[in-house]
Amino acid sequence: MAGIPADLGGEAPALILPEERTEYLEDPTMVPPQRILPSCDTANGVAFPPRRMVEVAAGIEEGGGRRPAPYTRSSPGRVTRLAAPVPPR
């Protein structure tokens, strides 16, 4: 599972990618290293840096695509995406 730190939700890729919490770093609590450091660790679960997904989103945006509306939590453990329809070109 991948996840952006909660305080970065809805931000542009240019603000998410430089953030240290979204970098691939070895988890120092595990010896020997067995995983990367989570970017998000909440009561709902542990998530890892979504760098590749954010890089793809940045490329889509640079190519003229639009970012969807932010994700919202509709119930514990379930995430629902809210987005307006994209008008035809």
C-alpha positions, 0 to 999 in steps of 0.5 A: 500500500502507498500513501501520502502523509496526511498533511500533504494530501491534495498538494501538487506533485512538485510539493510532494516529491521533495518531501523527505517522508516520501523518499525511499529510505531504509527503515532504521527500526528493522535490523537487518533492513527488511523494508523502506520507511513508511510515509504514513503510519496510522490506526488505519494501517501502514503505507509506503512512499508513493513516489512512482504514483506521484511521478506518473501524476506529475507527468499526466499533469504536465501533459495537460491532464487534470488532477482529480479532487482529493480523496476523502475517507467515507468510512474506516478502512475505505477510501472514496475518490471524488472527482468532477467529470472531465469535459470532452476536448 
